[in-house]
């Protein structure tokens, strides 16, 4: 149920969630889809400005799709896609920082991953490969010089920023059990590789 701001007569906060899961092929292939959205709208009553220049908004969305395929009882293959996005409108808005000095921030990221778990002769082999792409943008409201005063700032934020990042991650682990002298030891070893 959305949170309601009675003073502004608008939605203040809303966070719906959705989840679907089930078999695609009985006892062989399963799927799961999950989505979460969050929206926050706040209003600075104290700021002496038109109504649209006194609001801050924040929204985010996360989506996950997962497929799990049982090749055998001891061999499972998993595929995942995760997408995240976040937006902040009028970031930094306050009594000292009017709307013209704020920025709008957008963050977006996607991760695709495959993992393979296989038991061979009592040893568990797990292989994971992931690819991630991240894009971040901070945008000012204009190109006027920013003037900083004790009581109030004016002009526009001093710069736009854009960032792009990619990451490849790979990992291999082996786990097994050794018994001796009435004791059971669980051992695990492996390695990881990252390229950013």
C-alpha atoms as a printed R data frame, in Angstrom:
    type eleno elety resid chain resno      x       y       z
1   ATOM     1    CA   UNK     A     1  0.000   0.000   0.000
2   ATOM     2    CA   UNK     A     2  1.563   3.367  -0.956
3   ATOM     3    CA   UNK     A     3  2.399   5.883   1.769
4   ATOM     4    CA   UNK     A     4  0.382   9.057   1.233
5   ATOM     5    CA   UNK     A     5  1.451  12.671   1.938
6   ATOM     6    CA   UNK     A     6 -1.787  14.404   2.970
7   ATOM     7    CA   UNK     A     7 -0.238  17.892   2.932
8   ATOM     8    CA   UNK     A     8  0.968  17.605  -0.649
9   ATOM     9    CA   UNK     A     9 -1.796  15.221  -1.761
10  ATOM    10    CA   UNK     A    10  0.692  12.876  -3.417
11  ATOM    11    CA   UNK     A    11  2.364   9.499  -2.916
12  ATOM    12    CA   UNK     A    12  5.229   9.786  -0.415
13  ATOM    13    CA   UNK     A    13  6.587   6.241  -0.607
14  ATOM    14    CA   UNK     A    14  5.749   3.075  -2.523
15  ATOM    15    CA   UNK     A    15  7.643  -0.252  -2.567
16  ATOM    16    CA   UNK     A    16  5.822  -3.011  -4.489
17  ATOM    17    CA   UNK     A    17  7.444  -6.436  -4.877
18  ATOM    18    CA   UNK     A    18  6.724  -9.242  -7.319
19  ATOM    19    CA   UNK     A    19  7.952 -12.843  -7.350
20  ATOM    20    CA   UNK     A    20  7.167 -15.709  -9.729
21  ATOM    21    CA   UNK     A    21  8.792 -19.129  -9.574
22  ATOM    22    CA   UNK     A    22  8.089 -22.689 -10.571
23  ATOM    23    CA   UNK     A    23  9.104 -25.575 -12.801
24  ATOM    24    CA   UNK     A    24  9.426 -25.257 -16.579
25  ATOM    25    CA   UNK     A    25 10.264 -28.947 -16.984
26  ATOM    26    CA   UNK     A    26  9.213 -31.121 -14.033
27  ATOM    27    CA   UNK     A    27 12.210 -32.102 -11.841
28  ATOM    28    CA   UNK     A    28 14.626 -30.733 -14.467
29  ATOM    29    CA   UNK     A    29 14.317 -26.991 -15.106
30  ATOM    30    CA   UNK     A    30 13.102 -24.251 -12.732
31  ATOM    31    CA   UNK     A    31 12.758 -20.510 -13.109
32  ATOM    32    CA   UNK     A    32 12.435 -17.568 -10.735
33  ATOM    33    CA   UNK     A    33 11.667 -13.928 -11.548
34  ATOM    34    CA   UNK     A    34 11.802 -11.273  -8.841
35  ATOM    35    CA   UNK     A    35 11.207  -7.538  -9.158
36  ATOM    36    CA   UNK     A    36 11.290  -4.776  -6.556
37  ATOM    37    CA   UNK     A    37 10.487  -1.107  -7.154
38  ATOM    38    CA   UNK     A    38 10.909   1.699  -4.611
39  ATOM    39    CA   UNK     A    39  9.729   5.288  -4.935
40  ATOM    40    CA   UNK     A    40 10.235   8.080  -2.375
41  ATOM    41    CA   UNK     A    41  8.944  11.627  -2.815
42  ATOM    42    CA   UNK     A    42  9.842  14.235  -0.200
43  ATOM    43    CA   UNK     A    43  8.957  17.915   0.047
44  ATOM    44    CA   UNK     A    44 10.872  20.731   1.804
45  ATOM    45    CA   UNK     A    45  8.206  22.880   3.453
46  ATOM    46    CA   UNK     A    46 10.733  25.441   4.733
47  ATOM    47    CA   UNK     A    47 12.214  26.276   1.326
48  ATOM    48    CA   UNK     A    48 10.835  29.510  -0.154
49  ATOM    49    CA   UNK     A    49 10.398  28.431  -3.785
50  ATOM    50    CA   UNK     A    50  7.686  27.194  -6.167
51  ATOM    51    CA   UNK     A    51  6.310  23.742  -5.319
52  ATOM    52    CA   UNK     A    52  8.156  21.911  -8.139
53  ATOM    53    CA   UNK     A    53 11.491  23.340  -6.906
54  ATOM    54    CA   UNK     A    54 11.017  22.035  -3.355
55  ATOM    55    CA   UNK     A    55 10.731  18.323  -4.096
56  ATOM    56    CA   UNK     A    56 13.248  15.477  -3.981
57  ATOM    57    CA   UNK     A    57 12.576  12.115  -5.574
58  ATOM    58    CA   UNK     A    58 14.317   8.791  -5.273
59  ATOM    59    CA   UNK     A    59 13.441   5.664  -7.206
60  ATOM    60    CA   UNK     A    60 15.077   2.290  -7.648
61  ATOM    61    CA   UNK     A    61 14.273  -0.972  -9.392
62  ATOM    62    CA   UNK     A    62 15.838  -4.425  -9.087
63  ATOM    63    CA   UNK     A    63 15.039  -7.357 -11.360
64  ATOM    64    CA   UNK     A    64 16.407 -10.883 -11.067
65  ATOM    65    CA   UNK     A    65 15.843 -13.777 -13.473
66  ATOM    66    CA   UNK     A    66 17.204 -17.168 -12.487
67  ATOM    67    CA   UNK     A    67 17.110 -20.518 -14.314
68  ATOM    68    CA   UNK     A    68 18.244 -23.753 -12.652
69  ATOM    69    CA   UNK     A    69 18.776 -26.862 -14.716
70  ATOM    70    CA   UNK     A    70 19.360 -30.224 -13.038
71  ATOM    71    CA   UNK     A    71 21.454 -32.100 -15.578
72  ATOM    72    CA   UNK     A    72 21.754 -34.977 -13.078
73  ATOM    73    CA   UNK     A    73 20.985 -35.339  -9.398
74  ATOM    74    CA   UNK     A    74 24.592 -34.340  -8.633
75  ATOM    75    CA   UNK     A    75 25.065 -31.807 -11.454
76  ATOM    76    CA   UNK     A    76 23.267 -28.425 -11.394
77  ATOM    77    CA   UNK     A    77 23.668 -25.558 -13.866
78  ATOM    78    CA   UNK     A    78 22.404 -22.080 -12.883
79  ATOM    79    CA   UNK     A    79 21.968 -18.986 -15.064
80  ATOM    80    CA   UNK     A    80 21.227 -15.553 -13.540
81  ATOM    81    CA   UNK     A    81 20.574 -12.045 -14.872
82  ATOM    82    CA   UNK     A    82 20.371  -9.147 -12.408
83  ATOM    83    CA   UNK     A    83 19.523  -5.549 -13.360
84  ATOM    84    CA   UNK     A    84 19.600  -2.621 -10.920
85  ATOM    85    CA   UNK     A    85 18.767   1.035 -11.488
86  ATOM    86    CA   UNK     A    86 18.573   4.012  -9.131
87  ATOM    87    CA   UNK     A    87 17.580   7.633  -9.701
88  ATOM    88    CA   UNK     A    88 17.839  10.640  -7.380
89  ATOM    89    CA   UNK     A    89 16.200  13.872  -8.514
90  ATOM    90    CA   UNK     A    90 17.396  17.174  -7.016
91  ATOM    91    CA   UNK     A    91 20.119  15.414  -5.023
92  ATOM    92    CA   UNK     A    92 21.393  17.653  -2.206
93  ATOM    93    CA   UNK     A    93 18.348  19.946  -2.060
94  ATOM    94    CA   UNK     A    94 18.245  21.848   1.263
95  ATOM    95    CA   UNK     A    95 17.664  25.298   2.714
96  ATOM    96    CA   UNK     A    96 21.247  26.258   1.723
97  ATOM    97    CA   UNK     A    97 21.276  24.409  -1.619
98  ATOM    98    CA   UNK     A    98 18.356  25.464  -3.887
99  ATOM    99    CA   UNK     A    99 17.259  23.309  -6.844
100 ATOM   100    CA   UNK     A   100 19.578  25.017  -9.359
101 ATOM   101    CA   UNK     A   101 22.654  23.871  -7.379
102 ATOM   102    CA   UNK     A   102 21.581  20.208  -7.159
103 ATOM   103    CA   UNK     A   103 22.237  17.301  -9.478
104 ATOM   104    CA   UNK     A   104 20.223  14.421 -10.900
105 ATOM   105    CA   UNK     A   105 21.907  11.066 -10.347
106 ATOM   106    CA   UNK     A   106 21.310   7.893 -12.367
107 ATOM   107    CA   UNK     A   107 22.926   4.515 -11.606
108 ATOM   108    CA   UNK     A   108 22.412   1.439 -13.786
109 ATOM   109    CA   UNK     A   109 24.022  -1.973 -13.568
110 ATOM   110    CA   UNK     A   110 23.615  -5.398 -15.159
111 ATOM   111    CA   UNK     A   111 25.190  -8.681 -14.060
112 ATOM   112    CA   UNK     A   112 25.019 -11.945 -16.003
113 ATOM   113    CA   UNK     A   113 26.284 -15.077 -14.310
114 ATOM   114    CA   UNK     A   114 26.586 -18.812 -14.906
115 ATOM   115    CA   UNK     A   115 27.497 -21.332 -12.223
116 ATOM   116    CA   UNK     A   116 28.078 -25.061 -12.549
117 ATOM   117    CA   UNK     A   117 28.018 -27.386  -9.512
118 ATOM   118    CA   UNK     A   118 29.055 -30.981 -10.087
119 ATOM   119    CA   UNK     A   119 29.867 -33.826  -7.705
120 ATOM   120    CA   UNK     A   120 32.490 -36.205  -9.091
121 ATOM   121    CA   UNK     A   121 33.781 -39.109  -6.959
122 ATOM   122    CA   UNK     A   122 32.805 -37.413  -3.707
123 ATOM   123    CA   UNK     A   123 34.312 -34.042  -4.632
124 ATOM   124    CA   UNK     A   124 32.203 -30.940  -5.277
125 ATOM   125    CA   UNK     A   125 33.433 -28.811  -8.187
126 ATOM   126    CA   UNK     A   126 31.890 -25.338  -8.479
127 ATOM   127    CA   UNK     A   127 32.628 -23.019 -11.411
128 ATOM   128    CA   UNK     A   128 31.315 -19.450 -11.584
129 ATOM   129    CA   UNK     A   129 31.617 -16.886 -14.395
130 ATOM   130    CA   UNK     A   130 30.107 -13.389 -14.114
131 ATOM   131    CA   UNK     A   131 30.069 -10.316 -16.333
132 ATOM   132    CA   UNK     A   132 29.011  -6.942 -14.893
133 ATOM   133    CA   UNK     A   133 28.469  -3.553 -16.507
134 ATOM   134    CA   UNK     A   134 27.880  -0.393 -14.445
135 ATOM   135    CA   UNK     A   135 26.971   3.084 -15.753
136 ATOM   136    CA   UNK     A   136 26.722   6.108 -13.444
137 ATOM   137    CA   UNK     A   137 25.700   9.640 -14.416
138 ATOM   138    CA   UNK     A   138 25.575  12.821 -12.284
139 ATOM   139    CA   UNK     A   139 24.112  15.762 -14.207
140 ATOM   140    CA   UNK     A   140 24.082  19.414 -13.151
141 ATOM   141    CA   UNK     A   141 21.097  21.670 -13.883
142 ATOM   142    CA   UNK     A   142 23.032  24.104 -16.069
143 ATOM   143    CA   UNK     A   143 26.414  25.717 -16.808
144 ATOM   144    CA   UNK     A   144 26.288  28.851 -14.649
145 ATOM   145    CA   UNK     A   145 29.227  29.312 -12.216
146 ATOM   146    CA   UNK     A   146 28.479  28.091  -8.688
147 ATOM   147    CA   UNK     A   147 28.689  30.761  -5.993
148 ATOM   148    CA   UNK     A   148 29.085  29.591  -2.407
149 ATOM   149    CA   UNK     A   149 27.834  31.917   0.340
150 ATOM   150    CA   UNK     A   150 27.288  31.193   4.055
151 ATOM   151    CA   UNK     A   151 23.487  31.499   3.846
152 ATOM   152    CA   UNK     A   152 22.715  30.175   0.371
153 ATOM   153    CA   UNK     A   153 24.436  28.831  -2.712
154 ATOM   154    CA   UNK     A   154 23.555  29.863  -6.269
155 ATOM   155    CA   UNK     A   155 24.442  28.890  -9.816
156 ATOM   156    CA   UNK     A   156 24.879  25.297 -10.920
157 ATOM   157    CA   UNK     A   157 26.843  22.332  -9.652
158 ATOM   158    CA   UNK     A   158 30.433  22.576 -10.857
159 ATOM   159    CA   UNK     A   159 30.575  19.525 -13.131
160 ATOM   160    CA   UNK     A   160 28.796  16.663 -14.842
161 ATOM   161    CA   UNK     A   161 30.184  13.202 -14.170
162 ATOM   162    CA   UNK     A   162 29.853  10.037 -16.217
163 ATOM   163    CA   UNK     A   163 31.402   6.722 -15.245
164 ATOM   164    CA   UNK     A   164 31.440   3.370 -17.026
165 ATOM   165    CA   UNK     A   165 32.797   0.168 -15.487
166 ATOM   166    CA   UNK     A   166 32.986  -3.451 -16.604
167 ATOM   167    CA   UNK     A   167 34.007  -6.475 -14.586
168 ATOM   168    CA   UNK     A   168 34.646 -10.110 -15.468
169 ATOM   169    CA   UNK     A   169 34.810 -12.525 -12.555
170 ATOM   170    CA   UNK     A   170 35.670 -16.221 -12.687
171 ATOM   171    CA   UNK     A   171 36.074 -18.647  -9.787
172 ATOM   172    CA   UNK     A   172 36.721 -22.355  -9.360
173 ATOM   173    CA   UNK     A   173 36.440 -24.227  -6.039
174 ATOM   174    CA   UNK     A   174 36.775 -27.845  -5.023
175 ATOM   175    CA   UNK     A   175 35.386 -29.197  -1.737
176 ATOM   176    CA   UNK     A   176 35.803 -32.692  -0.316
177 ATOM   177    CA   UNK     A   177 35.834 -34.669   2.934
178 ATOM   178    CA   UNK     A   178 38.759 -36.609   4.400
179 ATOM   179    CA   UNK     A   179 38.443 -39.054   7.297
180 ATOM   180    CA   UNK     A   180 41.224 -40.245   9.560
181 ATOM   181    CA   UNK     A   181 41.913 -41.101  13.215
182 ATOM   182    CA   UNK     A   182 38.187 -40.932  13.987
183 ATOM   183    CA   UNK     A   183 37.923 -37.364  12.666
184 ATOM   184    CA   UNK     A   184 36.196 -35.962   9.602
185 ATOM   185    CA   UNK     A   185 37.791 -32.993   7.829
186 ATOM   186    CA   UNK     A   186 35.963 -30.857   5.288
187 ATOM   187    CA   UNK     A   187 38.475 -29.228   2.937
188 ATOM   188    CA   UNK     A   188 37.993 -26.533   0.321
189 ATOM   189    CA   UNK     A   189 40.364 -24.879  -2.121
190 ATOM   190    CA   UNK     A   190 40.087 -22.790  -5.235
191 ATOM   191    CA   UNK     A   191 41.019 -19.651  -7.083
192 ATOM   192    CA   UNK     A   192 39.463 -16.474  -8.472
193 ATOM   193    CA   UNK     A   193 40.186 -14.138 -11.366
194 ATOM   194    CA   UNK     A   194 38.911 -10.582 -11.735
195 ATOM   195    CA   UNK     A   195 39.336  -8.132 -14.597
196 ATOM   196    CA   UNK     A   196 37.961  -4.607 -14.044
